[in-house]
Amino acid sequence: MTHAMLKGSNVPLQATTVRAVLRWTPGQGVPDVDASALLLGPDERVRSDEDFVFYNQPRHPSGQVWRLGKKRVAEGLTDTIQTDLAGVEPAVGRILLIASADGVPFDRVRSLRILLHDAAADAEPLAYFDVTPETGEETALICGELYRRGDGWKFRALGEGYSNGLKGLATDFGISVDESEGADDPMSAPRPEPAPTAPTAASAAATPSAPSQATPEQPTAARSMPAPQVVDPDHPTAVQPLPGVSRPLPPEQPTGVPAQPAYGYPQQPPAAQPAYGYPQPAPGHPGQGYPQAPAAAGVTGAQSGYGYPQPVTGAPDPDFRLPPQGPQFIGR
């Protein structure tokens, strides 16, 4: 069961290793948030600067408190502190869980929430608290604390703010900050740049891609032009392609295709003088159904009539006979 907590409320913890996750929604003008922890002794102060776990000192010397770093999840960005409560030194009574925004006020951080998980179980959070700054000018917030109660531990939701940033909050609990030049102080070291996150689909689509270095395509007209040709000197009638130019040959035409094809009918051998719609007699053959008069002596290439005997010059043929007459020609 997940406990939705209010400011000042607390919940007992049965888990021995807990993971405190700070989560917020990124966006235009939203600052990057860092998670850190302060280990406090009996006097409510740190025992030394080593009791401060933050971005420039991500692990406590005891190895029981450490940062896991930032991640992008479906709900936004996270930064996480993990603590092995069973191994924390007895002198440590409280562990403060802190969020800082690198000098930017928290009124610009959207949907800031701290979630407490059992690190040994991949299940829903044990508790969560929506952290809301009181004035909006806070640049560091104590989101909650882990504290001892008898033999166990509890978590309390706090939401206490500091307007002088992470350094001011840490100094308040006994961390010494030496800002003199050349000082070996983790707090005086510059904050590391946030790790780049994977771009979303919308930003990837909006980002123009780099121009391609490939050779630009030639125009279609240039690619479809036939290959240049040269005449083979040994065979003047043969045409050879230029060396180094490879072009596909045009498809061959089928043999026997007439020069002027008809539309859907078989073609006859062309006649010297084709008639209009009637078959023509082959050269040297008789006319259509009637005997033909022989050509006159010494006359060649005579043209026969169309189905009737033709007059001839010279003596008549003694063997000429009229064809049989029909009844309509017989006299009565």
C-alpha positions, 0 to 999 in steps of 0.5 A: 500500500502506498501512503500519500503523505502530508507535510509533517506526517510520518510512516514507519519503514519495514524495509531495510534498504530504501530508495528516495526518488526525487521526480519532477517534470522538465520543460522550458525554463525548468531548472535541473534538480539535484538530490543530496543527503546529510547524515546528522549525529546526536547534536543534529549536525554533521560529524564532518564534511564526509557526512554530506552526499551530493553531486561532487561527493556521491558516496558516503565513506561508510558505503551505506548512503549513495547517489544513483544518479539521474534518469528519464522516466515516463513521468519526467526526470528523477534523481535518487538517493539510496540508503541501507538503513541496517548498516547505518552507523549508530551515531547517525540519528537522521538523514535529511533528503534534500533537493536543490535547483542550482540557484534557481527558485523552486517556483519554476520546478513543476510537479516535484515529488519524493517517492520512497521505495523498498529497494529490495522489491520492485513494487509500488512506492511505500510512500510519496509526498508532493513537495510545494515551496512555501514562498516560491523563492526557495533554491533548496528544500528539505523534502523529508527525513529518515530518522530512528525510532527505537530499533526501527526507522521512520520517514517524515515529510517536511518541505522546509525551504532555504533561499540561500541554496544548497551551500546555505542549507549545508552550512546550517548543519555544520558543513564548512565551505571554504571558498578561498582560491585553491581550497580543496573543498567539494562544495566549492567545486563547480557543479557538473553539467547534467547528463544529456537525455535521449531526445523525444520523438517530437524533438527528433522530428523538429531537429533538421538532419545534417545534409547528405554528402552523397553525390546528387542525382542526375536529372531523369532526362539525362539518365534516360538519354541513349548512349553515344555511338561511334562507327566501327572503322572495320565494319562501317555499317556496324554501330558500336557503343563508346568504351566505358558506357554501358546501356541496355539495348532496345528490345528487338522487334518481332520478325514478319511485322508488316510496315503498315499493320492492319487493325485486327485482320490477317494481311495478304501479300501486297498487290501491284495495284490492289483493288478495293474490297475484292481478291485479285487474281494471281499473275498469269491466272484466268479472270473471274469465271470467264475465259480470257482472250489470248493476247494479240500476237506481239502484244505483251502485258495486255490487261484483261477485262473484268469477266468478259471476253476482250477484243483482239486484233488480227485473225479470230481464233478458229477454235473459239466457242461461246460459252453455254447460254442460259435459257434466257438467251435461247430464242423462241 
